[in-house]
């Protein structure tokens, strides 16, 4: 795979979402946080069902892959922006000794707790769900052996601050994996963009009754950094061995990295097959 120029995040795209009546009412971080929290609170009842439908069930496999990348067996793990708890439960299933699922939406946390009791009675002792914001985590430095998040990055108010917080609470040598949509590129850009921007909002609107919430999904990709730019943000936060896998026909990325005290290397990315990309020289996280 050849290196591609990172997408430049354009504030005008975010202003378009505001003018379109889809996103927050202003460009401030506070307005976006309130908008995202309120939006997720509205769609809690049908959140899982819409996820299954719009990904054709593939989101479960993507979460399994994300959890496996951080090697959770025996670890103390954090799932930030846990939503209804799917990734937190998967970490427990893959052998994590203790899992904290954190989210800033109370409705999502209630759903996560209920799901954990219902679906994973053998793991409930290892699972806790708490309130927490990715830009200001309520944990001490170097608390966790590994951290994951699913579909969080597009919704945080400050990516750089969020990665800095994740690095702060992760132990040296700890592993991070982030699952999220990424702006589609290449020949399928038009078709995949149409699916995410038009079909998914219609599907989400019919199933959840909230068309506006799922239209935000497509709008939130417009100012969102592409995979290369996201990797650069992770390196800037102090992560090493940064890489990503493109899945879902290039619409989804799993970003991964390791926290290290070693100085960052300046080597060029190496090419590897099957849609996976290492964004600085070193062994992969898998």
C-alpha positions in Angstrom: 0.0 0.0 0.0 1.4 3.4 -0.9 1.4 6.4 1.4 -1.4 8.8 0.9 -1.7 12.4 1.9 -3.7 12.9 5.1 -7.1 14.6 4.8 -7.0 18.1 6.2 -9.8 18.7 8.7 -11.9 21.6 7.5 -13.9 23.7 10.0 -16.2 24.8 7.1 -17.6 21.2 6.9 -18.6 21.4 10.6 -20.3 24.7 10.0 -22.2 23.0 7.1 -23.6 20.5 9.6 -24.7 23.3 11.9 -26.4 25.2 9.1 -28.1 22.0 8.0 -29.7 21.7 11.4 -28.1 18.3 12.0 -25.2 19.0 14.3 -24.7 21.1 17.5 -26.0 24.7 17.4 -22.5 26.2 17.6 -18.9 25.2 17.0 -17.9 25.3 20.6 -16.7 22.1 22.4 -19.4 22.5 25.0 -22.1 22.7 22.4 -20.9 19.5 20.7 -20.6 17.6 24.0 -24.2 18.5 24.9 -25.5 17.6 21.4 -23.7 14.2 21.4 -24.8 13.3 24.9 -28.4 14.2 24.2 -28.4 12.5 20.9 -27.2 9.2 22.3 -29.6 9.4 25.2 -32.5 9.5 22.6 -31.4 6.5 20.6 -30.5 4.1 23.5 -33.5 1.8 23.1 -32.7 0.8 19.4 -29.0 1.6 19.4 -27.8 -2.1 19.2 -30.4 -3.1 16.7 -29.5 -0.2 14.3 -25.8 -1.1 14.7 -26.5 -4.7 13.7 -28.6 -3.7 10.7 -26.4 -1.0 9.3 -23.2 -3.1 9.5 -25.0 -6.3 8.5 -23.9 -7.8 11.8 -20.2 -7.1 11.1 -19.8 -4.8 14.1 -19.6 -7.8 16.4 -16.6 -9.2 14.6 -15.0 -5.7 14.5 -15.3 -5.4 18.3 -13.8 -8.9 18.7 -10.8 -7.9 16.6 -10.4 -4.6 18.4 -10.4 -6.3 21.8 -8.0 -9.0 20.6 -5.5 -6.3 19.5 -4.9 -5.1 23.1 -4.3 -8.6 24.4 -6.7 -8.3 27.4 -6.1 -11.7 29.1 -5.3 -11.0 32.7 -5.3 -7.2 32.2 -7.0 -4.3 33.9 -8.9 -2.7 30.9 -10.8 0.4 30.1 -13.5 0.7 27.4 -14.1 4.5 27.1 -17.3 5.6 25.4 -18.6 2.1 26.2 -22.2 2.8 25.0 -24.2 -0.3 25.7 -21.2 -2.2 26.8 -20.4 -4.5 23.9 -16.7 -3.9 23.9 -16.4 -4.0 27.7 -18.2 -7.4 27.7 -15.9 -8.6 24.9 -12.8 -7.7 26.9 -14.2 -9.7 29.8 -14.9 -12.7 27.5 -11.3 -12.5 26.2 -10.0 -12.9 29.8 -9.5 -9.4 31.2 -9.2 -9.5 35.0 -11.0 -6.3 35.5 -12.9 -4.1 33.0 -14.2 -0.5 33.5 -16.7 0.7 30.9 -17.0 4.5 31.0 -19.4 6.8 29.2 -20.8 10.3 29.7 -24.3 9.3 28.8 -26.3 7.9 31.7 -28.8 6.2 29.5 -26.1 4.2 27.8 -24.6 3.2 31.1 -27.9 1.9 32.4 -28.3 -0.2 29.2 -24.7 -1.5 29.6 -25.3 -2.6 33.2 -28.5 -4.4 32.2 -26.9 -6.1 29.3 -23.9 -7.3 31.3 -26.2 -8.9 33.9 -28.4 -10.4 31.2 -25.7 -11.7 28.8 -22.6 -12.2 30.8 -23.5 -13.4 34.3 -20.1 -15.1 34.6 -18.3 -11.8 34.0 -20.3 -9.3 36.0 -17.9 -9.4 38.9 -15.1 -8.2 36.6 -17.2 -5.5 35.0 -18.0 -2.0 36.3 -19.6 0.9 34.5 -18.9 4.5 35.5 -19.4 8.0 34.2 -16.5 9.5 32.4 -15.6 11.9 29.6 -12.7 11.0 27.2 -11.2 14.5 27.5 -11.1 14.4 31.3 -10.9 10.9 32.6 -11.6 10.2 36.3 -8.7 7.8 36.7 -5.1 8.1 38.1 -2.1 8.0 35.9 -1.0 4.6 34.5 -4.1 2.8 35.8 -4.8 0.5 32.8 -3.0 -2.3 31.0 -5.1 -1.7 27.9 -7.7 0.7 26.5 -10.3 0.3 23.8 -13.0 2.4 22.3 -15.6 1.9 19.6 -17.1 4.6 17.5 -16.0 7.3 19.9 -13.4 9.4 17.9 -15.9 11.2 15.7 -17.9 12.4 18.7 -15.2 13.7 21.0 -14.8 17.5 21.3 -11.0 17.5 21.2 -9.1 14.5 19.7 -5.7 15.7 20.8 -6.9 16.1 24.4 -8.6 12.7 24.3 -5.5 10.9 23.1 -3.4 12.7 25.7 -5.8 11.5 28.4 -5.8 7.9 27.1 -2.0 8.1 27.2 -2.0 9.4 30.7 -4.2 6.6 32.2 -2.5 3.8 30.2 0.5 2.1 31.8 3.9 2.2 29.9 3.9 -0.7 27.5 0.0 -0.7 27.5 -2.0 -1.1 24.4 -4.6 1.1 22.8 -7.1 0.1 20.1 -9.7 2.5 18.6 -12.5 1.3 16.3 -14.4 3.9 14.2 -15.6 5.0 10.9 -13.1 6.6 8.6 -13.7 8.8 5.5 -14.0 6.3 2.5 -11.4 6.9 -0.3 -10.5 5.5 -3.6 -13.0 4.2 -6.2 -15.7 3.3 -3.7 -15.8 6.7 -2.2 -19.0 7.8 -3.9 -21.0 4.6 -3.3 -19.8 4.1 0.3 -20.4 7.8 1.0 -23.9 7.6 -0.3 -24.6 4.5 1.9 -23.3 6.2 5.0 -24.8 9.6 4.3 -28.2 8.6 2.8 -29.1 4.9 3.4 -27.9 4.6 7.0 -29.9 7.7 8.2 -33.0 6.4 6.5 -32.6 3.0 8.1 -31.7 4.4 11.5 -34.6 6.8 11.3 -37.1 4.1 10.5 -35.9 1.7 13.2 -35.1 4.3 15.9 -37.6 7.0 15.0 -34.7 9.5 15.1 -33.6 10.4 11.5 -31.6 13.4 12.7 -29.4 11.4 15.0 -28.3 9.0 12.2 -27.9 11.8 9.7 -25.3 13.1 12.1 -23.3 9.9 11.5 -22.6 10.9 7.9 -22.1 14.6 8.7 -19.6 13.8 11.4 -17.3 12.1 8.9 -16.9 15.4 6.9 -14.4 17.1 9.3 -13.1 13.7 10.6 -9.4 13.0 10.1 -8.6 10.2 7.7 -6.6 7.2 8.9 -3.2 8.7 8.2 -4.0 11.9 10.0 -5.5 10.0 13.0 -2.3 8.0 13.3 -0.3 11.3 13.3 -2.5 12.5 16.2 -1.8 9.3 18.1 2.0 9.7 17.6 1.8 13.3 18.8 0.1 12.1 22.0 3.2 10.0 22.7 2.1 6.6 21.3 4.5 4.3 19.5 4.1 1.4 17.1 1.1 3.2 15.7 -0.9 1.4 12.9 -4.3 0.8 11.6 -6.4 -1.8 9.7 -9.0 -0.7 7.2 -12.1 -3.0 7.2 -15.7 -2.7 6.1 -14.7 -2.0 2.5 -12.5 0.9 3.7 -15.2 2.7 5.7 -14.0 1.5 9.1 -10.5 1.6 10.7 -9.1 -0.1 13.8 -6.2 2.1 15.0 -3.8 0.6 17.4 -0.7 1.7 19.4 1.5 1.1 22.4 2.5 3.6 25.1 6.2 3.7 25.5 8.9 5.9 27.1 11.2 5.3 24.1 11.7 8.2 21.7 9.5 8.1 18.7 11.2 7.0 15.5 11.1 9.0 12.2 11.2 6.0 9.9 8.8 6.0 6.9 5.8 3.7 7.1 6.4 0.2 5.8 4.0 -1.5 3.4 2.0 -4.5 4.6 -0.8 -6.4 2.9 -4.5 -7.0 3.5 -5.6 -3.4 4.2 -3.4 -3.0 7.2 -1.1 0.0 7.7 1.7 0.6 10.1 2.1 4.4 10.6 5.6 4.3 12.1 8.3 1.7 12.0 8.0 -1.2 14.4 6.2 -4.4 15.1 2.4 -4.4 15.0 0.1 -4.6 18.0 -1.5 -7.8 16.9 
